[in-house]
Every structure is written in structure tokens, then in C-alpha cells.
């Protein structure tokens, strides 16, 4: 039974979501503050996190950044704001999706299921013959069995989409992948995402790579008007 952490301070919204999730056979832990949520995460593992952006002690965006220090669990934001900057910010910080209030609890449950399904099949669209990379330089090493990627010996803490994007780029270093091609490889339903979604995830991925790369070099190159490529020197 998948365990969902719901962080929502509005009782009426939380009650409807808890009911909808439990009806669909999810285990749910509900917290009203970010502090309580971090305590739960320190005590036990969860399979999914639903975060309200407007929490009383810190924003859902800040909470997501704290969660990313502990876990790569999928995150869905609940927000009363529908501006593009908020949506992009949520994705850049490691979120996997967002829902704008007011919303249907059934839609939220459907999105949770879809994201979990994509995460479970995350390597299915990466070319089999190129996934297991064991470069002698050891800069980037991909282990498809554990679905992990090492950067200069350090484990990258990646979201499901970040993992799939980097694995796709690693499959053919030097090849330019268009945004449409990366959507096909990293999203189970490419039509549900946008080009800007790829850009946001690449930006977040770059930041994580720089943290483990001596000198902070960026191995992902942008080819304006074309797409992205991974430098052959990174392998």
C-alpha cells in the first residue's frame, strides 16, 4: 500500500484528500505544518508527498527543498496561485507536478497514481544497449539496476524525471536531444508536459551536477534552437 504524506493546513481540504486517497487504498499521514512533516520523514519512509504551498511555518517550496536533502520522493504541489512563475519554480525545486485550487480530489489521486506509475517504469524508455555505462574516467556512472547515477563518486539525489533526463543524455553523449525527444524519454505521457517543463528540470539537474563536479563545470550543453546534449568529456 503506497504511503502518501499530505501537508495541508486547511482542514476541509485535507479531510477530502485523505478520504479520497484512503478510498483508493493509499496509506495517508496528514500534517498541518512543514515541521511536523520533516519529523515524519525522519521517522519513516513515504512513497509520495503532497505539499500545500501556503503552509503556516514555511512555504511548500521551502519544504520541498528540505525534503530533497533527505529523499527523492515524488512531490505534488497544491497551490492557490496559477501564475507561470510559481509553476516553474515548483518544478525547478524538484517538484513533479502541481494542482491549482480549487481542485477535484479525484484529479489529485489520479495524478498521484500517474506519477508513481511513471517512476516505477522510469527506465523503460531509455535505450537498453546504452544504459549500463561504466566509464573509465568515472565522472558519470549509471547503474540502471538501482536506478542511480554517480557524479565523481558522489550519489546524485535526483527526482524521477531528473534521473530519466540524465540517463537519456548519458545514453548518447554528444548527441543533441530536442525537448520533444526528451519529453518522450522522460515522461510517460509527454502530452501532459511542456517544453518549459524540460527546461526547468534541466536547470535543477545542472545545479545538482555542479555541486559534485570539481570546479562546478556544467556537463549539459544548451544548443540554442535545438535542444540539449551531454558533453562527451562527462563520460
C-alpha positions in Angstrom: 0.0 0.0 0.0 1.7 3.3 -1.1 2.3 5.7 1.7 1.4 9.4 1.0 2.5 12.3 3.1 -0.1 15.1 2.9 1.0 18.5 4.3 -2.0 20.8 4.2 -3.2 23.2 7.0 -6.7 23.8 5.7 -8.8 21.1 7.5 -11.6 21.0 4.9 -9.2 20.4 2.0 -7.1 17.9 4.0 -10.2 15.9 5.0 -11.4 15.5 1.4 -8.0 14.5 0.2 -7.4 12.0 3.0 -10.8 10.4 2.3 -10.2 10.2 -1.5 -6.7 8.7 -1.1 -7.7 6.2 1.5 -10.7 5.2 -0.7 -8.2 4.4 -3.4 -6.1 2.3 -1.0 -3.4 4.7 -0.1 -2.0 4.9 3.4 -2.0 8.6 4.4 -0.1 10.6 7.0 -1.5 14.1 7.4 0.5 17.0 8.8 -0.5 20.6 9.1 3.0 22.1 9.3 6.3 21.7 7.5 8.0 21.0 10.8 5.7 18.0 11.5 6.2 16.7 8.0 10.0 16.8 8.4 9.7 14.9 11.7 7.6 12.2 9.9 10.2 11.9 7.2 12.9 11.5 9.7 11.0 8.7 11.4 9.7 6.7 8.4 9.8 6.5 4.6 7.0 7.7 2.3 6.2 7.0 -1.3 4.7 10.3 -2.2 4.4 13.8 -0.8 1.6 16.3 -1.4 2.6 19.8 -0.3 0.4 22.9 0.1 2.5 25.9 -1.0 1.0 28.2 1.7 1.9 26.5 5.0 2.0 28.4 8.3 5.6 27.8 9.3 7.4 27.8 5.9 6.3 27.7 2.2 5.7 24.4 0.4 8.6 25.3 -1.9 11.0 25.6 1.1 9.7 22.4 2.5 10.4 20.7 -0.9 14.0 21.9 -0.7 14.3 20.4 2.8 12.8 17.1 1.6 15.2 16.9 -1.3 18.0 16.8 1.2 16.5 13.7 2.6 14.7 11.9 -0.2 13.9 11.8 -3.9 10.3 11.0 -3.2 7.9 12.4 -5.8 6.3 15.7 -4.9 3.0 17.3 -6.0 2.2 20.9 -5.0 -1.2 22.3 -4.0 -1.3 26.0 -4.8 -3.9 28.8 -4.8 -1.7 30.6 -7.3 -1.9 29.9 -11.0 1.0 32.1 -12.3 3.6 30.5 -14.6 6.4 31.6 -12.4 5.0 29.6 -9.4 4.6 26.5 -11.6 8.2 26.8 -13.0 9.6 27.5 -9.5 8.0 24.4 -8.2 9.4 22.2 -10.9 12.9 23.8 -10.6 12.9 23.0 -6.9 12.3 19.3 -7.6 8.5 19.0 -7.7 6.9 16.6 -10.1 3.5 18.2 -10.6 1.1 20.8 -9.3 -2.6 21.3 -8.9 -4.3 24.7 -8.6 -7.0 25.2 -6.0 -9.9 24.6 -6.2 -9.4 21.1 -7.5 -11.1 17.8 -7.6 -9.8 15.2 -5.1 -10.2 12.6 -7.7 -7.9 14.5 -10.0 -5.3 14.7 -7.3 -5.5 10.9 -6.7 -5.2 10.3 -10.5 -2.1 12.5 -10.7 -0.5 10.7 -7.8 -1.1 7.3 -9.4 0.2 8.6 -12.7 3.4 9.9 -11.2 4.0 6.7 -9.2 3.4 4.7 -12.3 6.0 6.8 -14.3 8.5 6.4 -11.5 8.0 2.6 -11.4 8.7 2.4 -15.2 11.3 5.1 -15.4 13.9 3.1 -17.3 11.6 1.6 -19.9 12.2 4.3 -22.5 15.9 4.5 -22.2 17.8 2.5 -24.9 18.7 -0.8 -23.4 22.1 -1.2 -25.1 23.3 2.2 -23.8 22.0 2.2 -20.2 24.7 0.4 -18.3 27.7 2.8 -18.6 31.0 2.1 -16.8 33.3 4.9 -18.0 36.9 4.6 -17.1 37.1 8.2 -16.1 34.3 7.7 -13.5 32.9 11.2 -14.0 29.3 10.0 -14.5 28.3 6.4 -13.8 24.8 5.0 -14.4 23.6 1.9 -12.6 20.2 1.0 -14.2 19.5 -1.8 -11.8 19.4 0.5 -8.7 18.3 3.5 -10.9 21.1 5.6 -9.5 23.8 7.9 -11.1 27.1 8.8 -9.6 28.9 12.0 -10.3 32.6 11.9 -9.5 31.9 9.2 -7.0 29.0 11.0 -5.3 25.4 9.8 -5.5 23.1 12.3 -7.2 19.9 12.8 -5.3 17.6 13.0 -8.4 13.8 13.2 -8.8 12.3 10.6 -11.2 12.2 13.0 -14.1 15.7 14.3 -13.5 17.0 10.7 -13.4 15.3 9.8 -16.7 16.5 13.0 -18.4 20.2 12.5 -17.3 20.1 8.8 -18.2 18.7 9.6 -21.7 21.5 12.2 -22.2 24.1 9.7 -21.0 22.9 7.1 -23.4 24.4 9.0 -26.3 27.0 11.7 -25.2 27.4 14.4 -27.8 24.0 13.8 -29.4 21.7 16.7 -29.4 18.3 15.8 -28.0 15.4 18.1 -28.8 13.0 19.0 -26.0 10.3 16.9 -27.7 12.7 13.8 -27.7 13.5 14.3 -24.0 9.8 14.6 -23.2 9.2 11.2 -25.0 12.0 9.6 -23.0 11.4 11.1 -19.5 7.6 11.4 -19.3 5.2 8.5 -19.6 2.6 10.9 -21.0 4.6 13.5 -23.0 1.5 15.4 -23.9 0.9 16.3 -20.2 4.1 18.4 -20.1 5.5 21.4 -21.8 8.9 22.4 -23.3 9.4 24.7 -20.4 9.0 21.7 -18.1 12.1 20.2 -19.7 14.0 23.4 -19.2 13.0 23.6 -15.6 14.1 20.1 -14.8 17.4 20.5 -16.7 18.1 23.7 -14.7 17.6 21.8 -11.4 19.7 18.9 -12.7 22.5 21.2 -13.6 22.6 22.6 -10.1 22.9 19.1 -8.6 25.7 18.1 -11.1 27.7 21.3 -10.3 27.6 20.5 -6.6 29.5 17.3 -7.2 31.7 18.4 -10.1 35.2 19.9 -9.4 35.2 23.5 -10.4 31.4 23.5 -10.8 31.6 22.7 -14.5 28.3 22.1 -16.3 28.4 18.9 -18.4 25.0 19.6 -20.1 25.3 22.0 -23.0 22.4 24.0 -24.4 22.2 24.2 -28.2 20.0 27.2 -28.9 17.1 26.4 -31.1 17.9 22.7 -31.0 17.9 21.2 -27.5 20.4 19.7 -25.0 23.5 17.5 -25.2 25.8 15.9 -22.7 29.5 16.7 -23.2 31.4 13.6 -24.2 34.0 14.7 -21.6 31.5 14.0 -18.9 31.6 10.2 -19.5 
